[in-house]
Amino acid sequence: MKIACPDKRVICPEKSAGCSVADSITPEDVKKLKAQYPGVPTVAYVTTSAEVKAVSDYVVTSANVRDFMRALPDKQVIFYPDHSMSLSLAEDFPEKTIIGWEGTCVVHDNYTIDQVIDFRKKHPDAHVLFHSEVNPELYVHGELTGGTKAMMQYVADNPEVNSFFMVTECGLSDQLKTLYPDKEFIGTCSLCPFMKMISLENILESLRAPDSDSYEINFPETILTGANKAYRATEALLKEPS
């Protein structure tokens, strides 16, 4: 948010709430990859720190990464940090060499094929929706693979389906239950320990102390400039005529 709106005041109720995927790679790691593979474009998944984005060539999301890969002319690509997504991209784009990283999500890395197959046997009419950070070996057992937005859109676009298995952090199932009370949303209740560090209590506390520097997000100008450059490069590539 601060990168997109540098002039806005951005507050975070708990700055120590990190992310296992984002925390798996540092700017120094990216610089080493660039030195190891000179001239190969570096593509950061949006789940990375601002500092990592600032030293990357591009920044992508789960929604635009495949369009981006089709538009990118390079045959070698460094993609980080999510390992499952890099494997999935390598399968989808066999003409490219995807140089990945070993970052994993503490929530999505726990799902297994046996778990999904067992569920499908018990609930044959349910549609299974996988988050992109799940092991790609599981994808063939579901109706959709994508980010949170894509999963929510699938539910909206398929009103005839009454039961869904959401293979992601269980907070999404709770949210969808409020939007579609007549449908069944089944989750494994895999909780993200980092997301749960944000609570109503510390949100209220941060709002009551709006002038406190301990809650405000700020970055050096070099970080904002570098990260914005990577975002603009991605937007420019996606806008180029195919």
C-alpha positions in Angstrom: 0.0 0.0 0.0 2.8 2.5 0.9 4.6 1.7 -2.4 1.4 2.4 -4.4 0.5 5.4 -2.4 3.7 7.0 -1.1 2.0 10.2 -0.1 -0.6 8.5 2.0 -0.1 7.7 5.7 -0.1 3.9 6.1 -0.6 2.3 9.6 0.1 -1.3 10.5 -1.3 -2.5 13.9 1.5 -5.1 14.3 4.8 -4.6 12.5 6.2 -8.0 13.6 3.4 -9.8 11.6 5.5 -11.2 8.8 5.1 -13.9 6.2 7.0 -17.2 5.8 7.0 -16.8 2.0 8.2 -13.2 2.0 10.7 -13.8 4.8 12.4 -16.6 2.9 14.3 -14.2 0.6 16.3 -11.0 1.2 17.7 -8.3 -1.2 21.1 -9.9 -0.8 19.7 -13.2 -2.0 18.3 -11.4 -5.1 21.7 -9.7 -5.8 23.4 -13.1 -5.6 20.9 -14.6 -8.1 21.6 -11.7 -10.4 25.3 -12.3 -10.2 24.9 -16.0 -10.7 22.6 -15.5 -13.7 23.7 -12.2 -15.4 21.2 -10.7 -17.7 18.3 -13.0 -16.6 15.2 -11.0 -15.5 14.3 -11.2 -11.8 10.6 -11.5 -11.1 9.3 -11.0 -7.6 6.0 -12.4 -6.5 3.9 -9.7 -4.7 4.4 -11.6 -1.4 7.9 -10.1 -0.9 9.2 -7.3 1.1 9.5 -3.8 -0.3 13.3 -4.1 -0.1 13.2 -7.2 -2.3 10.9 -5.6 -4.8 13.2 -2.6 -5.0 16.1 -4.8 -6.3 13.8 -6.8 -8.7 13.1 -6.2 -12.3 9.4 -7.0 -12.2 6.7 -7.6 -9.6 3.8 -9.9 -10.4 0.6 -11.2 -8.7 -1.1 -14.6 -8.9 -3.7 -12.9 -11.1 -1.3 -11.5 -13.7 1.7 -13.8 -13.6 0.7 -16.0 -16.5 -0.1 -13.1 -18.7 3.2 -11.7 -17.7 5.1 -14.8 -18.6 3.4 -15.0 -22.0 4.4 -11.4 -22.6 8.0 -11.7 -21.4 10.3 -12.6 -24.4 13.1 -14.0 -22.3 13.6 -17.8 -22.2 15.2 -17.8 -18.8 13.4 -16.2 -15.8 14.3 -16.0 -12.1 11.1 -16.2 -10.1 10.9 -16.0 -6.3 10.2 -16.6 -3.6 7.3 -19.2 -3.7 8.6 -22.6 -4.7 5.2 -24.1 -5.5 4.4 -21.2 -7.9 7.7 -21.6 -9.7 7.0 -25.3 -10.2 3.6 -24.5 -11.6 5.0 -21.9 -13.9 7.6 -24.3 -15.2 4.8 -26.8 -16.1 2.7 -24.1 -17.8 5.6 -22.6 -19.7 7.9 -25.5 -20.8 9.6 -23.3 -23.4 11.0 -21.2 -20.5 13.6 -22.1 -17.9 12.2 -21.0 -14.5 14.9 -20.5 -11.9 13.0 -20.7 -8.6 13.5 -20.3 -4.9 12.7 -22.5 -1.9 10.2 -20.2 -0.2 7.1 -21.9 1.2 3.9 -20.8 2.9 3.4 -22.3 6.4 -0.3 -22.7 5.6 -0.4 -23.9 2.0 2.6 -26.2 2.3 0.7 -28.5 4.7 -1.9 -29.7 2.3 -1.4 -33.3 0.9 -2.8 -35.3 -2.0 -4.2 -37.9 0.3 -6.1 -35.2 2.2 -7.7 -33.9 -1.0 -8.5 -37.3 -2.5 -10.1 -38.4 0.8 -12.2 -35.2 0.8 -13.4 -35.8 -2.8 -14.6 -39.3 -2.0 -16.6 -38.0 0.9 -18.0 -34.9 -0.9 -18.2 -35.8 -4.6 -20.4 -32.8 -5.5 -18.2 -30.2 -3.9 -15.8 -28.1 -6.0 -12.2 -27.9 -4.8 -10.4 -24.5 -5.1 -6.7 -24.4 -4.6 -4.6 -21.3 -3.8 -1.6 -20.9 -6.1 0.8 -21.4 -3.3 -0.4 -25.0 -2.8 1.9 -27.9 -4.1 1.1 -28.0 -7.9 0.9 -31.8 -7.7 -2.6 -31.3 -6.1 -4.0 -29.0 -8.9 -5.4 -31.9 -11.0 -7.7 -32.8 -8.2 -9.5 -29.4 -8.2 -11.7 -27.2 -10.3 -9.6 -24.0 -9.9 -6.1 -22.8 -9.0 -5.6 -19.2 -8.4 -5.2 -16.4 -5.9 -7.8 -15.3 -3.3 -9.6 -13.0 -5.8 -9.8 -15.8 -8.3 -11.2 -18.2 -5.8 -13.9 -15.7 -4.7 -14.8 -14.9 -8.3 -15.2 -18.7 -9.0 -17.8 -18.9 -6.3 -19.6 -15.9 -7.7 -19.5 -17.3 -11.2 -20.9 -20.7 -10.3 -24.2 -20.2 -8.5 -25.3 -23.7 -9.3 -22.5 -25.2 -7.0 -23.6 -25.4 -3.4 -20.4 -26.8 -1.7 -16.8 -25.7 -1.9 -13.6 -26.9 -0.4 -11.3 -23.9 0.0 -7.7 -25.1 0.1 -6.2 -22.1 1.7 -6.1 -20.1 4.9 -9.5 -20.7 6.6 -10.2 -17.0 7.0 -11.4 -17.0 3.4 -14.0 -19.6 4.1 -15.3 -17.5 7.0 -15.6 -14.5 4.7 -17.4 -16.4 2.0 -19.9 -17.8 4.5 -21.0 -14.3 5.3 -21.4 -13.4 1.6 -23.2 -16.7 0.6 -25.0 -18.0 3.7 -26.9 -20.6 1.7 -23.7 -22.3 0.5 -21.3 -24.6 2.3 -17.7 -23.6 2.5 -15.4 -26.3 3.9 -11.9 -25.5 5.0 -9.2 -27.4 6.9 -8.9 -24.5 9.3 -5.2 -24.0 8.6 -4.5 -20.7 10.3 -1.7 -18.3 9.4 0.0 -17.4 12.6 1.2 -14.1 11.1 -2.2 -13.0 9.8 -3.7 -13.8 13.2 -1.3 -11.4 14.9 -3.5 -8.6 13.6 -6.5 -8.3 16.0 -9.4 -6.0 16.6 -7.6 -4.9 19.8 -4.4 -3.8 18.1 -6.3 -2.2 15.2 -8.2 -0.1 17.6 -5.1 0.8 19.5 -3.3 1.9 16.4 -6.3 4.0 15.3 -6.4 5.6 18.7 -2.8 6.6 18.5 -2.6 7.9 14.9 0.5 10.0 15.6 2.5 7.2 16.9 5.6 6.3 14.8 5.5 2.8 16.1 2.5 2.0 13.8 3.4 4.0 10.7 4.9 2.4 7.7 7.7 4.3 6.0 10.5 3.4 3.5 13.6 5.3 2.3 13.1 7.0 -1.0 15.5 4.6 -2.7 13.2 1.6 -1.7 10.0 3.4 -2.9 11.7 4.4 -6.2 13.1 0.9 -6.9 9.9 -0.9 -6.1 7.8 1.5 -8.2 10.2 1.0 -11.1 9.6 -2.8 -10.9 5.8 -2.3 -10.8 5.9 0.1 -13.8 8.1 -2.3 -15.8 5.5 -5.0 -15.2 2.6 -2.8 -16.2 4.4 -1.6 -19.4 5.1 -5.2 -20.5 1.5 -6.3 -20.0 0.3 -3.3 -22.0 2.5 -4.1 -25.0 0.5 -5.5 -28.0 1.0 -9.2 -28.4 
